[in-house]
Amino acid sequence: MDWKNRRHCNTISSTDVQKEIQLYGWIDAIRDHGHLLFVHLRDKSGMVQIVFNSEENKTAYDLSQQLRNEYVVSIKGTVVERDADSVNTHIPTGKVEIMVTDLTILSESETPPFIITEKDMFGNDTETHYVDEEIRLKYRYLDLRRTSMQQNLIKRSQLLKVIRDYLSEYEFVDVETPVLTKSTPEGARDYLVPSRTHEGHFFALPQSPQLFKQLLMVSGLERYYQIVKCFRDEDLRPNRQPEFTQLDLEASFIDEEFIYELIEGLLVNVYAAEGKTLPTPFPRYTYDHVMDTYGSDAPDLRFDMPMVTVTDILPNSGYKIFNMIVSKGGLIKAMRIPGQAEAMSKNLLQNELAMGLIPKLGGKGMTWMKLIDGKLESNIVQFFSEDEQQQLIDRLGAQDGDVLVMIADTDHQLVKDVLGKFRLYIAERQGLIDTNSVTPLWVTDFPMFESKNGKLHATHHPFTQPDGPIPNKSDTEALLKLKSRAYDVVINGQEIGGGSIRINRSDMQAQIFELLGLSPEEIDQKFGFFVEALQFGAPPHGGLALGIDRLVAMVLGTDSIREVIAFPKNRVAYCPLTQAPSVVTNDQLEDLHIRTTPSI
């Protein structure tokens, strides 16, 4: 095999005319013109047209009659320039073609279960994109032959190099941490690995390298990073996987400003590698602000539709539903939908949205008005005085052609949640999102704790440093008001990463564990090694983890993270290709001291 002299398809150009070259690749498409056979040859770099001419080389032409799509071939030939009327503008090599002098069929192929080429020989799109995803995942090795999928993986590799080069400039050291480790609850269920040599004991696959990266700070490494696989056995969402890749980093003797500047610079470089500009500095908003204004801790700011509190404007209106809610200490929030009065009919607003969508989002109803020629119009506007109407217009900054919507309830959080979800839905439905815009931000000052079923839980994780003195454990209200030194970076409504300044004192760490309901015995059993390490001079430190799959998908503009992962699981955490997870033999289970019981 003449691999030393091999050329890649996409490197062939007019400068190679009359040169003899060697190519290897797959047959992408075939067009037979009698004594001439035109073939698109594909490799990882792209495509080039090769030509078999029965009058110039009958041996090669006769052998070419055996060719079918996806055959693997080796060819030698001479580069020639195409006539002006036969130039193919749909491929970079379209000004030239190769007249084949020698053909070797290296491997034959069965008929693929779906079309692999994404464009035919005339540049028309094929039906590749409409193949069922389960079929694509079952035959992933074929799916990955598609040019777009190969480019996704190649670009992912290039973006990871950008990240590594950037962190190297800041003296971060790439350190691998264990994959088989101790089960230490971090919010999701662990994937457990039974031990053969330690009967009844289990390793856990890491949800993150959290404890190890903090131990590396205790060890004095000062700046660590790792592009690492993490595992979480949790219910899946469209853009989540049971195993995922994250950029994990930690640094000593730093504060939040260091992290903000570091990550903003990193993300700017990553986006620039794809020719995209990320505006800096990223705006910073507190958790309380984004929840109150957008109903989400990962707000999408590509469109300007903030939620505004109007409870104080309507304490005594003629609208009895609002009066009752306000009298019980409830909340009324309003939102302006700019320029949609004509596009959103009464039927849409009342039936499809107020009576249909809002209950599905958890709300009890929605009030709406349109601003037409300086006046509000709706079927309930008569219940509001002219002064109340004008105050609503002024508070929301409404203009002619806008739609105003209001959600009211005695449950303040419900109002924010429902209107926040409605904000996203209606912006997408009405085409109000600038899909070419990239809007990053930081969300800061997260609550240290949240209450679930009457118990305190860490909002981020229990290793986050509180931003102030820790109240007495009996003062639940004060504990829930305590802020943390945690931060998330959000782009276009998706959390790309999050982190915090960590606790570096063993007494404070033990105190946090105690507030979370862990007994001294549980602390020792689950985290004893870590609390002990903090007793040996742990420096102030903090860090962050970025979701690589989500970030790459966003930068490349793909619809799903599965488009940038080589071998992803499907939406139910199953691999159609390998059929994993699968059953194992009884002998394997016996080695691991495991006995299964049939489900009832």
C-alpha positions as CSV (number, residue, x, y, z in Angstrom):
1,M,0.0,0.0,0.0
2,D,1.5,3.3,-1.2
3,W,0.5,5.2,1.9
4,K,3.5,7.5,1.9
5,N,2.5,9.1,-1.4
6,R,-1.2,9.3,-0.6
7,R,-3.1,12.5,-1.2
8,H,-6.3,13.4,0.5
9,C,-9.3,14.1,-1.7
10,N,-9.9,17.7,-0.6
11,T,-6.3,18.7,-1.2
12,I,-6.5,18.2,-5.0
13,S,-6.7,21.5,-6.9
14,S,-5.8,23.1,-10.2
15,T,-2.2,23.3,-9.2
16,D,-2.0,19.5,-9.5
17,V,-3.1,19.3,-13.1
18,Q,-1.1,16.7,-15.1
19,K,0.3,15.2,-11.8
20,E,-0.1,11.5,-11.1
21,I,-1.6,11.0,-7.6
22,Q,-2.6,8.2,-5.2
23,L,-6.0,8.3,-3.4
24,Y,-7.7,6.0,-0.9
25,G,-11.3,6.3,0.2
26,W,-15.0,5.2,-0.1
27,I,-17.3,5.3,-3.2
28,D,-19.8,8.1,-2.4
29,A,-21.8,8.3,-5.7
30,I,-21.7,6.8,-9.2
31,R,-23.0,8.1,-12.5
32,D,-22.6,5.9,-15.6
33,H,-22.4,7.5,-19.0
34,G,-21.7,4.4,-21.1
35,H,-18.0,4.4,-21.9
36,L,-17.4,7.0,-19.1
37,L,-18.0,6.2,-15.4
38,F,-18.0,9.2,-13.1
39,V,-17.5,8.5,-9.4
40,H,-17.3,10.7,-6.3
41,L,-14.5,9.4,-4.0
42,R,-14.8,10.4,-0.3
43,D,-12.3,10.4,2.5
44,K,-12.2,12.2,5.8
45,S,-11.1,15.4,4.1
46,G,-13.9,15.6,1.5
47,M,-14.6,14.5,-2.0
48,V,-13.2,14.6,-5.5
49,Q,-14.5,13.2,-8.8
50,I,-12.7,10.3,-10.4
51,V,-13.3,9.2,-14.0
52,F,-13.0,5.8,-15.7
53,N,-12.7,6.0,-19.5
54,S,-13.1,2.7,-21.4
55,E,-11.3,4.2,-24.4
56,E,-8.2,5.2,-22.4
57,N,-7.9,2.5,-19.8
58,K,-10.1,-0.5,-20.5
59,T,-8.7,-2.6,-17.6
60,A,-9.5,0.0,-15.0
61,Y,-12.9,0.7,-16.6
62,D,-13.9,-3.0,-16.7
63,L,-13.0,-3.3,-13.0
64,S,-14.9,-0.2,-12.2
65,Q,-18.2,-1.8,-13.3
66,Q,-18.1,-3.8,-10.0
67,L,-18.1,-0.7,-7.9
68,R,-21.0,0.1,-5.6
69,N,-21.6,2.7,-3.0
70,E,-19.3,2.4,0.1
71,Y,-16.8,0.1,-1.5
72,V,-13.3,1.0,-0.3
73,V,-10.8,1.6,-3.1
74,S,-7.3,2.6,-4.0
75,I,-6.8,4.6,-7.2
76,K,-4.0,6.1,-9.1
77,G,-4.6,8.6,-11.8
78,T,-3.8,11.9,-13.5
79,V,-5.4,15.2,-12.4
80,V,-7.1,17.1,-15.3
81,E,-8.9,20.4,-15.4
82,R,-12.6,20.3,-16.1
83,D,-14.3,22.1,-18.9
84,A,-15.9,25.4,-17.8
85,D,-19.4,24.0,-18.3
86,S,-18.7,20.9,-16.2
87,V,-17.3,22.6,-13.1
88,N,-19.0,21.4,-9.9
89,T,-19.4,24.4,-7.6
90,H,-20.9,22.2,-4.8
91,I,-17.5,20.7,-3.8
92,P,-14.2,22.5,-3.2
93,T,-12.4,20.2,-5.7
94,G,-15.0,20.8,-8.4
95,K,-12.6,22.4,-10.9
96,V,-10.6,19.2,-11.4
97,E,-11.1,15.5,-11.8
98,I,-8.8,12.4,-11.8
99,M,-8.6,10.2,-14.9
100,V,-8.0,6.8,-13.3
101,T,-5.2,4.6,-14.6
102,D,-5.2,2.0,-11.8
103,L,-8.0,0.7,-9.5
104,T,-7.8,-1.7,-6.6
105,I,-10.9,-2.7,-4.7
106,L,-9.8,-3.0,-1.1
107,S,-13.1,-3.9,0.5
108,E,-16.6,-4.5,-0.7
109,S,-19.8,-3.3,1.1
110,E,-23.2,-4.5,1.7
111,T,-26.0,-2.1,0.7
112,P,-26.1,0.4,3.6
113,P,-29.4,0.6,5.6
114,F,-29.6,4.3,4.7
115,I,-28.1,6.7,2.2
116,I,-24.7,8.0,3.5
117,T,-23.9,10.6,1.0
118,E,-25.4,14.0,2.0
119,K,-25.5,15.5,-1.6
120,D,-25.8,13.7,-4.9
121,M,-23.4,14.4,-7.8
122,F,-25.4,17.5,-8.8
123,G,-25.2,19.1,-5.3
124,N,-28.8,18.2,-4.3
125,D,-29.5,17.3,-0.7
126,T,-30.3,13.6,-0.1
127,E,-32.7,12.2,2.5
128,T,-29.9,11.4,5.0
129,H,-31.2,13.9,7.5
130,Y,-34.6,12.2,7.8
131,V,-33.2,8.8,8.9
132,D,-34.7,7.7,12.2
133,E,-32.2,8.4,15.0
134,E,-32.4,4.9,16.3
135,I,-31.3,3.5,13.0
136,R,-28.5,6.1,12.8
137,L,-27.3,5.0,16.3
138,K,-27.6,1.3,15.6
139,Y,-25.3,1.8,12.5
140,R,-23.3,4.6,14.0
141,Y,-20.1,3.5,12.2
142,L,-21.9,4.2,8.9
143,D,-23.6,7.4,10.2
144,L,-20.1,8.7,11.1
145,R,-19.0,8.4,7.5
146,R,-21.2,11.3,6.6
147,T,-19.3,14.4,5.9
148,S,-21.2,16.6,8.4
149,M,-20.7,14.0,11.2
150,Q,-17.0,13.7,10.5
151,Q,-16.6,17.4,10.5
152,N,-18.4,17.6,13.9
153,L,-15.9,15.2,15.4
154,I,-12.9,16.9,13.8
155,K,-14.0,20.3,14.9
156,R,-14.7,19.0,18.4
157,S,-11.1,17.8,18.5
158,Q,-9.9,21.2,17.3
159,L,-11.9,23.0,19.9
160,L,-10.5,20.8,22.7
161,K,-7.0,21.7,21.5
162,V,-7.9,25.3,21.7
163,I,-8.9,24.7,25.4
164,R,-5.8,22.8,26.2
165,D,-3.5,25.4,24.6
166,Y,-5.3,28.2,26.4
167,L,-5.0,26.6,29.9
168,S,-1.4,25.6,29.2
169,E,-0.7,29.4,28.8
170,Y,-2.1,29.9,32.3
171,E,0.1,27.2,33.7
172,F,-2.7,24.7,34.4
173,V,-1.5,21.0,34.6
174,D,-3.5,18.2,33.0
175,V,-4.0,15.5,35.7
176,E,-6.0,12.3,35.5
177,T,-8.1,11.3,38.4
178,P,-9.6,7.9,39.3
179,V,-12.5,6.4,37.4
180,L,-13.1,3.7,40.0
181,T,-13.7,5.6,43.2
182,K,-15.8,5.9,46.4
183,S,-19.5,6.6,46.3
184,T,-20.0,10.1,47.6
185,P,-23.5,11.5,47.0
186,E,-23.4,14.6,44.8
187,G,-27.0,15.1,43.8
188,A,-27.6,12.3,41.3
189,R,-27.5,8.5,41.6
190,D,-24.1,6.9,41.2
191,Y,-23.3,4.1,38.7
192,L,-22.0,1.4,41.0
193,V,-19.3,-1.2,40.1
194,P,-19.2,-4.3,42.3
195,S,-15.8,-5.5,43.5
196,R,-14.8,-9.1,42.9
197,T,-11.9,-9.0,45.4
198,H,-13.8,-7.1,48.2
199,E,-17.1,-9.0,48.6
200,G,-20.1,-6.8,49.2
201,H,-18.2,-3.6,48.4
202,F,-18.6,-1.3,45.4
203,F,-16.7,1.3,43.5
204,A,-18.6,4.2,42.0
205,L,-18.1,5.9,38.6
206,P,-17.4,9.6,39.3
207,Q,-20.2,12.1,38.9
208,S,-17.4,14.6,38.8
209,P,-13.7,14.7,40.0
210,Q,-14.8,17.2,42.7
211,L,-13.1,15.7,45.7
212,F,-9.9,14.7,43.8
213,K,-9.5,18.1,42.3
214,Q,-9.8,19.7,45.7
215,L,-7.3,17.2,47.1
216,L,-4.9,18.3,44.3
217,M,-5.2,21.8,45.6
218,V,-4.4,20.5,49.1
219,S,-1.4,18.8,47.5
220,G,0.0,22.1,46.3
221,L,-0.4,21.6,42.6
222,E,-2.2,25.0,42.5
223,R,-3.7,24.8,39.0
224,Y,-5.3,21.7,37.6
225,Y,-7.5,20.8,34.7
226,Q,-8.8,17.7,33.0
227,I,-11.1,16.9,30.1
228,V,-12.9,14.0,31.8
229,K,-15.7,11.5,31.5
230,C,-18.4,11.8,34.2
231,F,-21.3,9.5,35.0
232,R,-24.7,10.2,36.4
233,D,-27.5,7.7,36.7
234,E,-30.4,10.1,36.4
235,D,-33.5,10.5,34.3
236,L,-32.6,11.7,30.9
237,R,-33.5,14.9,29.1
238,P,-33.1,15.6,25.4
239,N,-29.7,17.1,25.8
240,R,-28.3,14.8,28.6
241,Q,-26.3,11.6,28.5
242,P,-25.6,9.1,31.3
243,E,-21.9,9.6,30.5
244,F,-20.7,13.0,29.5
245,T,-17.5,15.0,29.1
246,Q,-16.6,18.0,31.0
247,L,-13.7,20.4,31.3
248,D,-12.9,20.3,35.0
249,L,-10.5,22.9,36.5
250,E,-9.4,24.1,39.9
251,A,-7.0,26.8,41.1
252,S,-5.6,27.9,44.4
253,F,-5.1,31.4,45.9
254,I,-7.8,32.9,43.6
255,D,-11.2,34.5,43.9
256,E,-14.3,34.7,41.7
257,E,-12.7,37.4,39.5
258,F,-10.0,35.0,38.4
259,I,-12.5,32.4,37.3
260,Y,-14.6,35.0,35.5
261,E,-11.7,36.4,33.5
262,L,-10.2,32.9,32.8
263,I,-13.4,31.4,31.5
264,E,-14.5,34.4,29.5
265,G,-11.1,34.3,27.7
266,L,-11.4,30.6,27.2
267,L,-14.9,30.8,25.7
268,V,-13.9,33.7,23.5
269,N,-11.1,31.6,22.0
270,V,-13.4,28.6,21.5
271,Y,-16.0,30.6,19.7
272,A,-13.3,32.4,17.7
273,A,-12.0,29.1,16.4
274,E,-15.3,28.8,14.6
275,G,-15.2,32.4,13.4
276,K,-17.8,33.6,15.9
277,T,-17.5,36.5,18.3
278,L,-18.5,36.3,21.9
279,P,-19.1,39.8,23.5
280,T,-17.2,40.6,26.6
281,P,-17.2,41.2,29.5
282,F,-20.1,38.9,30.3
283,P,-22.8,40.7,32.2
284,R,-23.3,39.4,35.8
285,Y,-26.7,39.0,37.4
286,T,-27.6,37.6,40.8
287,Y,-29.7,34.5,41.2
288,D,-32.5,36.5,42.8
289,H,-32.5,38.9,39.9
290,V,-32.7,36.3,37.1
291,M,-35.4,34.3,38.9
292,D,-37.5,37.4,39.5
293,T,-36.9,38.8,36.0
294,Y,-36.8,35.8,33.8
295,G,-38.1,32.9,36.0
296,S,-35.0,30.9,35.3
297,D,-31.5,30.5,36.7
298,A,-30.3,30.1,33.1
299,P,-32.1,32.9,31.2
300,D,-32.0,33.3,27.5
301,L,-31.2,37.0,26.8
302,R,-31.3,36.9,23.0
303,F,-34.7,38.6,23.3
304,D,-35.8,41.4,25.7
305,M,-38.9,40.2,27.5
306,P,-38.4,40.7,31.2
307,M,-41.0,39.8,33.8
308,V,-42.2,42.8,35.8
309,T,-44.0,42.9,39.1
310,V,-47.2,44.9,39.0
311,T,-48.9,43.8,42.2
312,D,-48.6,47.3,43.7
313,I,-50.4,48.8,40.7
314,L,-53.5,46.6,41.1
315,P,-54.3,46.2,44.8
316,N,-57.9,47.5,44.5
317,S,-58.8,46.9,40.8
318,G,-62.3,45.9,39.7
319,Y,-60.9,42.5,38.6
320,K,-62.0,40.2,41.5
321,I,-59.5,37.4,40.8
322,F,-56.6,39.8,41.2
323,N,-58.1,41.4,44.3
324,M,-58.5,38.1,46.0
325,I,-54.9,37.1,45.2
326,V,-53.4,40.4,46.3
327,S,-55.4,40.3,49.5
328,K,-53.8,36.9,50.3
329,G,-50.3,38.2,49.8
330,G,-50.1,36.9,46.3
331,L,-48.0,38.1,43.3
332,I,-48.9,39.5,39.9
333,K,-46.3,39.6,37.2
334,A,-46.6,41.0,33.7
335,M,-44.6,40.7,30.5
336,R,-44.6,42.6,27.3
337,I,-44.6,40.7,24.0
338,P,-43.3,43.3,21.6
339,G,-45.0,43.9,18.3
340,Q,-47.3,40.8,18.3
341,A,-50.8,42.4,18.7
342,E,-51.6,41.7,15.1
343,A,-49.9,38.3,14.9
344,M,-51.6,36.9,18.1
345,S,-55.3,36.6,17.7
346,K,-57.9,36.6,20.5
347,N,-58.4,32.9,19.9
348,L,-54.7,32.2,20.2
349,L,-54.3,34.2,23.3
350,Q,-57.5,33.0,25.1
351,N,-58.0,29.5,24.0
352,E,-54.7,28.1,22.9
353,L,-52.5,29.9,25.4
354,A,-54.5,31.1,28.5
355,M,-56.8,28.0,28.6
356,G,-54.5,25.4,27.0
357,L,-50.8,26.1,27.5
358,I,-50.8,27.8,30.9
359,P,-52.5,25.0,32.8
360,K,-50.0,22.6,31.3
361,L,-47.2,24.8,32.6
362,G,-48.7,24.6,36.1
363,G,-50.7,27.9,36.1
364,K,-54.3,28.6,36.8
365,G,-54.8,31.2,34.1
366,M,-53.5,34.1,32.2
367,T,-54.7,37.7,31.6
368,W,-53.9,39.4,28.4
369,M,-54.3,42.8,26.7
370,K,-53.3,44.5,23.5
371,L,-52.0,48.0,23.1
372,I,-53.7,49.5,20.1
373,D,-53.6,53.3,19.3
374,G,-52.4,54.1,22.8
375,K,-55.3,52.1,24.5
376,L,-55.4,48.7,26.0
377,E,-57.9,46.2,24.5
378,S,-59.2,42.9,25.9
379,N,-62.3,41.3,27.2
380,I,-61.4,42.3,30.8
381,V,-59.9,45.7,30.3
382,Q,-63.1,47.4,31.6
383,F,-62.2,46.1,35.1
384,F,-59.2,48.4,35.3
385,S,-59.2,52.1,35.7
386,E,-57.6,54.4,33.2
387,D,-54.9,55.2,35.8
388,E,-54.2,51.5,36.4
389,Q,-54.0,50.9,32.6
390,Q,-51.6,53.8,32.1
391,Q,-49.4,52.6,35.0
392,L,-49.3,49.1,33.4
393,I,-48.2,50.6,30.1
394,D,-45.6,52.8,31.8
395,R,-44.2,50.0,34.0
396,L,-43.8,47.6,31.1
397,G,-42.6,50.3,28.6
398,A,-45.3,49.1,26.2
399,Q,-45.7,50.5,22.8
400,D,-48.5,50.3,20.2
401,G,-48.7,46.8,18.7
402,D,-47.5,45.1,21.9
403,V,-49.3,42.3,23.8
404,L,-49.3,42.4,27.6
405,V,-49.8,39.2,29.6
406,M,-50.2,38.7,33.4
407,I,-50.0,35.7,35.7
408,A,-51.2,35.9,39.3
409,D,-51.2,33.5,42.1
410,T,-50.8,33.3,45.9
411,D,-47.7,31.1,45.2
412,H,-45.0,33.5,44.2
413,Q,-42.6,30.8,42.9
414,L,-45.4,29.4,40.7
415,V,-45.9,32.8,39.1
416,K,-42.2,33.1,38.2
417,D,-42.0,29.5,37.0
418,V,-45.0,29.7,34.8
419,L,-44.4,33.1,33.3
420,G,-40.7,32.2,32.8
421,K,-41.6,29.0,30.8
422,F,-44.2,30.9,28.9
423,R,-41.6,33.6,28.0
424,L,-39.4,31.0,26.3
425,Y,-42.3,29.3,24.6
426,I,-43.9,32.4,23.1
427,A,-40.5,33.9,22.0
428,E,-39.8,30.7,20.1
429,R,-43.3,30.3,18.7
430,Q,-43.5,33.9,17.5
431,G,-39.9,34.0,16.1
432,L,-38.7,36.6,18.5
433,I,-35.3,35.0,19.2
434,D,-32.3,36.2,17.2
435,T,-30.8,32.9,16.4
436,N,-27.6,34.5,15.1
437,S,-27.0,36.2,18.5
438,V,-24.8,34.8,21.2
439,T,-25.6,36.2,24.7
440,P,-23.4,35.0,27.6
441,L,-23.8,35.9,31.2
442,W,-22.8,35.0,34.7
443,V,-25.4,34.0,37.4
444,T,-24.0,34.6,40.9
445,D,-24.9,34.6,44.5
446,F,-26.9,31.3,44.5
447,P,-28.6,30.3,47.7
448,M,-26.4,28.1,49.9
449,F,-29.3,25.8,50.7
450,E,-32.7,24.9,49.4
451,S,-35.5,23.1,51.2
452,K,-36.8,19.8,49.9
453,N,-39.4,17.8,51.8
454,G,-38.6,19.8,54.9
455,K,-34.8,19.1,54.8
456,L,-31.9,21.3,53.8
457,H,-30.1,20.4,50.6
458,A,-27.0,22.1,49.1
459,T,-28.1,24.1,46.1
460,H,-24.8,23.4,44.2
461,H,-22.9,20.9,46.4
462,P,-21.8,20.7,50.0
463,F,-18.2,21.9,49.2
464,T,-19.3,25.4,48.2
465,Q,-18.2,28.2,50.5
466,P,-21.0,30.3,52.1
467,D,-20.8,34.0,51.4
468,G,-21.1,35.1,55.1
469,P,-21.4,33.7,58.6
470,I,-23.4,30.5,58.9
471,P,-26.6,30.9,61.0
472,N,-27.5,28.6,63.8
473,K,-28.9,25.3,62.5
474,S,-32.2,26.0,64.2
475,D,-32.8,29.1,62.2
476,T,-34.0,27.6,59.0
477,E,-35.3,30.9,57.6
478,A,-31.8,32.5,57.9
479,L,-30.1,29.4,56.4
480,L,-32.4,29.6,53.4
481,K,-31.4,33.2,52.9
482,L,-27.7,32.5,53.2
483,K,-25.9,33.1,49.9
484,S,-23.0,31.0,48.5
485,R,-19.9,31.8,46.5
486,A,-21.3,29.8,43.6
487,Y,-21.5,30.9,39.9
488,D,-22.9,29.6,36.6
489,V,-21.9,30.6,33.1
490,V,-24.9,30.7,30.8
491,I,-25.1,31.1,27.0
492,N,-28.3,31.5,25.1
493,G,-30.4,30.1,27.9
494,Q,-28.3,27.0,28.5
495,E,-26.0,26.5,31.6
496,I,-22.6,25.8,30.0
497,G,-20.8,25.4,33.3
498,G,-20.8,26.1,37.0
499,G,-18.5,26.2,40.0
500,S,-17.7,27.9,43.2
501,I,-15.1,29.0,45.7
502,R,-14.7,26.0,47.9
503,I,-14.6,25.5,51.6
504,N,-10.9,25.1,52.7
505,R,-11.4,24.6,56.5
506,S,-12.3,21.2,58.0
507,D,-14.4,22.7,60.8
508,M,-16.6,24.6,58.3
509,Q,-16.9,21.6,56.0
510,A,-18.0,19.4,58.9
511,Q,-20.5,22.1,59.9
512,I,-22.0,22.2,56.4
513,F,-22.3,18.4,56.4
514,E,-24.1,18.6,59.8
515,L,-26.6,21.1,58.5
516,L,-27.3,18.8,55.7
517,G,-28.3,16.1,58.1
518,L,-25.2,13.9,58.1
519,S,-24.3,12.3,61.4
520,P,-20.6,12.3,62.6
521,E,-20.5,8.6,61.6
522,E,-21.9,9.3,58.1
523,I,-19.5,12.2,57.6
524,D,-16.6,9.9,58.6
525,Q,-17.8,7.0,56.4
526,K,-18.5,9.1,53.3
527,F,-16.1,12.0,53.5
528,G,-13.7,11.2,56.3
529,F,-10.6,11.1,54.1
530,F,-11.6,14.5,52.6
531,V,-12.3,16.3,55.9
532,E,-9.0,14.9,57.2
533,A,-7.1,16.3,54.2
534,L,-8.5,19.8,54.9
535,Q,-6.7,19.7,58.3
536,F,-3.3,19.8,56.7
537,G,-3.1,23.3,55.3
538,A,-5.7,23.6,52.5
539,P,-5.2,26.8,50.4
540,P,-8.1,29.0,49.4
541,H,-9.3,27.6,46.1
542,G,-12.1,27.4,43.6
543,G,-13.0,26.1,40.2
544,L,-15.5,25.3,37.6
545,A,-16.7,22.6,35.2
546,L,-17.8,23.3,31.6
547,G,-20.0,20.8,29.8
548,I,-18.0,20.0,26.7
549,D,-20.7,18.1,24.8
550,R,-23.2,21.0,25.3
551,L,-20.6,23.7,24.5
552,V,-19.4,22.0,21.3
553,A,-23.0,21.5,20.2
554,M,-23.7,25.1,20.8
555,V,-20.6,26.4,19.0
556,L,-21.2,24.2,16.0
557,G,-25.0,24.9,15.9
558,T,-26.2,21.3,16.1
559,D,-29.6,20.5,17.4
560,S,-28.5,17.8,19.8
561,I,-25.3,16.9,21.8
562,R,-25.6,13.5,20.2
563,E,-24.5,15.1,17.0
564,V,-21.1,15.9,18.5
565,I,-20.5,12.6,20.5
566,A,-19.1,9.7,18.6
567,F,-21.1,6.9,20.2
568,P,-23.9,8.4,22.3
569,K,-26.7,6.5,24.1
570,N,-30.2,7.2,23.0
571,R,-32.9,9.0,25.0
572,V,-33.4,6.1,27.4
573,A,-29.7,5.6,28.1
574,Y,-29.4,2.6,25.8
575,C,-26.9,2.0,23.0
576,P,-28.6,0.6,19.9
577,L,-25.2,-0.2,18.4
578,T,-23.7,-2.5,21.2
579,Q,-27.1,-3.2,22.8
580,A,-25.8,-2.0,26.2
581,P,-26.7,-2.3,29.0
582,S,-27.1,-6.1,28.6
583,V,-27.4,-9.2,30.8
584,V,-24.2,-11.0,31.9
585,T,-23.6,-14.6,32.7
586,N,-24.3,-16.3,36.0
587,D,-20.6,-17.0,36.3
588,Q,-19.8,-13.3,36.1
589,L,-22.4,-12.6,38.7
590,E,-21.0,-15.3,41.0
591,D,-17.5,-13.8,40.7
592,L,-18.9,-10.5,41.9
593,H,-20.9,-12.1,44.7
594,I,-24.2,-10.8,43.2
595,R,-27.5,-12.6,43.0
596,T,-30.4,-11.1,40.9
597,T,-34.0,-11.4,41.8
598,P,-36.7,-11.4,39.1
599,S,-38.9,-8.3,38.8
600,I,-42.5,-8.7,39.8
